[in-house]
Amino acid sequence: MSNCVFITGATSGFGLASAKLFAQHGYKLILTGRRIERLAQLADELGQQCQVHYASLDVRDSQQVAQLVAALPEDFKQVTALINNAGLALGTDPCDKASLADWHTMIDTNVTGLVNVTHALLPILTQQTVASVVNLASIASNWPYPGSHVYGASKAFVAQFSRNLRCDLVGSGVRVTSLEPGLSESEFSLVRFGGDQEKYQQLYGNSNALQPEDIANIIYWLVEQPAHININSLEVMPSSQAWNNFNVVKQAN
Ligand SMILES: NC(=O)c1ccc[n+]([C@@H]2O[C@H](COP(=O)([O-])OP(=O)(O)OC[C@H]3O[C@@H](n4cnc5c(N)ncnc54)[C@H](OP(=O)(O)O)[C@@H]3O)[C@@H](O)[C@H]2O)c1
């Protein structure tokens, strides 16, 4: 029986690059995301290398998630790896200028969505001899920065949820990792900047940011670790990125 990976957000960025890499290694793929036409095209391409099942999925909808998992085709029922990758940041305004609707969307996607998918797949994962959950957190889980408010807090949830899952799953064969990337070039910032290409270029131009393939390599490496190893968390930045000074605001006497 071959390994089977369930990827959320497989239409772009890390999820897309991971789908391609797992396909090269002969994994069965369950590819999900909202943009079904992209999934169909990807399934067509990767179907030459491995078995692919794809389905439109909005992770925010717990019923849709549960139905999709319940209706997995026979060949795809034994999921051995879950890549909880779907997520987004919206806006860079400071907290007092941020949109409440954007805050809700980030919480609904990054927190509720990730919880929905995890809950639906745990009964399957715990039946496997060895399985993996890789949760896409962020350096924003660990470090504050201006404009990160709800995005960073939602990713801090992902990091802590990952550790707490480990406590309950220890001994079950299910490993859990919180993967915490820094600046990575994908549609992520285009989404965050509301489609503003100029801002996107300003951020990524000459930045030597991580590429989706770099993250896919790490995800694959995590999943392929021997059964007795659990990488609890892994924070990764491009070598061009580091922390900066603490901010001290001077006040007039
Ligand atoms: N890029 C970075 O710098 C960076 C750094 C640290 C962590 N991360 C995290 O890594 C993950 C992947 O990011 P990325 O850089 O690959 O971004 P991306 O290229 O924008 O990909 C995000 C993926 O999430 C999916 N998605 C968004 N909302 C969804 C929803 N409601 N239901 C289902 N799928 C949804 C999108 O698919 P559809 O739109 O087709 O649904 C897309 O496939 C995210 O969780 C992000 O927070 C990114």
The ligand as a Tripos MOL2 file, in Angstrom:
@<TRIPOS>MOLECULE
LIG
   48    52     1     0     0
SMALL
NO_CHARGES

@<TRIPOS>ATOM
      1 N1          4.6420   32.9080    1.7990 N.am      1 LIG1
      2 C1          5.0760   33.1980    2.9980 C.2       1 LIG1
      3 O1          5.9000   34.1190    3.1750 O.2       1 LIG1
      4 C2          4.6290   32.3830    4.1790 C.ar      1 LIG1
      5 C3          5.4280   32.4130    5.3370 C.ar      1 LIG1
      6 C4          5.0270   31.6750    6.4520 C.ar      1 LIG1
      7 C5          3.8860   30.9100    6.4120 C.ar      1 LIG1
      8 N2          3.1160   30.8990    5.2790 N.ar      1 LIG1
      9 C6          1.9010   30.0740    5.3210 C.3       1 LIG1
     10 O2          2.0600   28.9950    4.4050 O.3       1 LIG1
     11 C7          0.7880   28.6130    3.8730 C.3       1 LIG1
     12 C8          0.8620   28.6000    2.3500 C.3       1 LIG1
     13 O3          1.2100   29.8890    1.9160 O.3       1 LIG1
     14 P1          1.7680   30.1910    0.4490 P.3       1 LIG1
     15 O4          2.9520   31.0800    0.6330 O.co2     1 LIG1
     16 O5          1.9000   28.9490   -0.3410 O.co2     1 LIG1
     17 O6          0.5570   31.1220   -0.0980 O.3       1 LIG1
     18 P2         -0.3300   31.0550   -1.4270 P.3       1 LIG1
     19 O7          0.5490   30.8670   -2.6240 O.co2     1 LIG1
     20 O8         -1.1970   32.2630   -1.3720 O.co2     1 LIG1
     21 O9         -1.2100   29.7320   -1.2110 O.3       1 LIG1
     22 C9         -2.2310   29.6870   -0.2580 C.3       1 LIG1
     23 C10        -3.1250   28.5000   -0.5340 C.3       1 LIG1
     24 O10        -4.1540   28.4820    0.4710 O.3       1 LIG1
     25 C11        -5.3870   28.2140   -0.1650 C.3       1 LIG1
     26 N3         -6.5130   28.7710    0.5910 N.ar      1 LIG1
     27 C12        -6.6730   30.0400    1.0400 C.ar      1 LIG1
     28 N4         -7.8620   30.1580    1.6610 N.ar      1 LIG1
     29 C13        -8.4680   28.9360    1.5880 C.ar      1 LIG1
     30 C14        -9.7090   28.4150    2.0210 C.ar      1 LIG1
     31 N5        -10.6120   29.1760    2.6660 N.pl3     1 LIG1
     32 N6        -10.0030   27.1120    1.7730 N.ar      1 LIG1
     33 C15        -9.1080   26.3370    1.1300 C.ar      1 LIG1
     34 N7         -7.9250   26.7610    0.6700 N.ar      1 LIG1
     35 C16        -7.6070   28.0520    0.9070 C.ar      1 LIG1
     36 C17        -5.2670   28.8250   -1.5520 C.3       1 LIG1
     37 O11        -6.1010   28.1240   -2.4570 O.3       1 LIG1
     38 P3         -7.4690   28.6680   -3.1000 P.3       1 LIG1
     39 O12        -7.3640   30.1690   -3.1530 O.co2     1 LIG1
     40 O13        -7.5220   28.0200   -4.4390 O.co2     1 LIG1
     41 O14        -8.5070   28.1780   -2.1720 O.co2     1 LIG1
     42 C18        -3.8010   28.5660   -1.8790 C.3       1 LIG1
     43 O15        -3.6670   27.3120   -2.5210 O.3       1 LIG1
     44 C19        -0.2250   29.5930    4.4680 C.3       1 LIG1
     45 O16        -0.8270   28.9850    5.5810 O.3       1 LIG1
     46 C20         0.6290   30.7790    4.8980 C.3       1 LIG1
     47 O17         0.0390   31.4850    5.9720 O.3       1 LIG1
     48 C21         3.4720   31.5910    4.1700 C.ar      1 LIG1
@<TRIPOS>BOND
     1     1     2 1
     2     2     3 2
     3     2     4 1
     4     4     5 ar
     5     4    48 ar
     6     5     6 ar
     7     6     7 ar
     8     7     8 ar
     9     8     9 1
    10     8    48 ar
    11     9    10 1
    12     9    46 1
    13    10    11 1
    14    11    12 1
    15    11    44 1
    16    12    13 1
    17    13    14 1
    18    14    15 2
    19    14    16 1
    20    14    17 1
    21    17    18 1
    22    18    19 2
    23    18    20 1
    24    18    21 1
    25    21    22 1
    26    22    23 1
    27    23    24 1
    28    23    42 1
    29    24    25 1
    30    25    26 1
    31    25    36 1
    32    26    27 ar
    33    26    35 ar
    34    27    28 ar
    35    28    29 ar
    36    29    30 ar
    37    29    35 ar
    38    30    31 1
    39    30    32 ar
    40    32    33 ar
    41    33    34 ar
    42    34    35 ar
    43    36    37 1
    44    36    42 1
    45    37    38 1
    46    38    39 2
    47    38    40 1
    48    38    41 1
    49    42    43 1
    50    44    45 1
    51    44    46 1
    52    46    47 1
@<TRIPOS>SUBSTRUCTURE
     1 LIG1         1 GROUP 0 **** ****
